[in-house]
């Protein structure tokens, strides 16, 4: 029977409870690398989001046909649906405040033309059609 104070797998009292508490709190594993949010000055090696050159976080934005964007929401991207060139241009001009990566549908890329090529804009990629 195991419980608090009873020997864990290593034979020492409470070893399994300590291991569980350590894992639950995000403490370092055998490699010494912590995977908990907020560790190491707020940065986590996995799943902490894209970083801006100055160190702040930015957003991944997907722009284009709503039907083609649905899957990007599952990955946490902000969606900017556009069904026309005018909507795509408006979304591009107004919706990229925190963007570090913009994913465009092929149609949206065609609508936006050379607007996406400036060096001071976020990295932009076009998904295959």
N, C-alpha and C positions, 0 to 999 in steps of 0.2 A: 504494500500500500504506500503510495507516495503522497506527499503534502508538504507544507512548509516545515523545514527542518529535517525532512527525511532525505536519505541519500539520493542524489540524482545519478545520471548515467556515469559521471566521472567518479562516483563513490563519495563525494563530499556533500555534506548537508546543504540543501538549498541550491545545488549547482544548476539544476534544470530551471528553477524559478529565476535565478540570476541571469541565466542565458536568455530566457523568455523576456525578462524585463529589459535586458540590454538590447535585444532585437527590437522590441516594441518602441524603445526610446530612440532608436536610430544610432546607437553607439557603434564605434568602430569594430569592424570584423577583424579577422586574422591578418588581413593586409594592411590594417591601420587606416583605411579609407572610409570616411563616413558618407553615407548615402541619405542622410536626413536633410530636409530643407532647413536652412538656417545654420547649418554647420559650416565651418571654415569661412566665417565672415559673410554669411548669407548666400554663398554659392554652393550648389550641390553638383557633383559630377554628372548626374543623370537627371534629365527631365526638368531642368530649371529654366528652360526657354532660351531663345536666342539672346545674345548680348550685343549691345551697341559698342562702338569703339571706345566711348567714354566710360563704359562699365554698366550702364543702365540696361534694363530689359526693353525689348521691342516686340512688336507683334508680327505674326505671319498673317498676311491678308490674301484672300483669293477673290479675284474679280472676273466676272463674266456671266454667262448664262446660268440662271438659278439651278436648272436641272443638272448641269455639269459641276456645280460647286458643292452639292449636298455632302459628298464624302469628306470634303476638307473640313467641315464643321466637326466631324468625329475626331479629327486630329487636332482640334483646338484653334483652327484658323478663324479669323474674323471674315465674314462674308460680305462682299459688296456686289450684290446681284445687279446685272445690267442686261436689258433686252434690246438696247439700241445703242448706236454710236453716241448719241447725246447723253444717255444715262451712264455709259462707260466713261466718257470724258468728265462728267460731273463727279462721279465716284472717284476717279483718279485725282481730280483737283481738290476734293474735299475729304477723302477718306483715308489718307495715308499718314496721318499725324505721327503715330507710333510705329509705323511699319519698318521692319528691317529686311523683310522678304515679301515680294508680291508675286503670287502665282496667277497667271493669266490663262484664260481659255484661248484657243487659236483665234476665235472670232473677236474677242476683246482686244487681243494684240493687234489685229488688223485695224480695228476701230481706232485704237490709240496711236498707231503709226510711230512716229519718231519721238513722241512725248516720253517714251520709256527709256530713252538712251542717254539722258543727261547723267554725268558722273556724280552729281550730288543727290541723286535719287536712290531709294533702296534697291537692293539686288532684285532683279525681275527675271522670272523664268516663264516660259510658255509650255503648258502641258501638251503632249502630242494629241492630235485630233483623231 
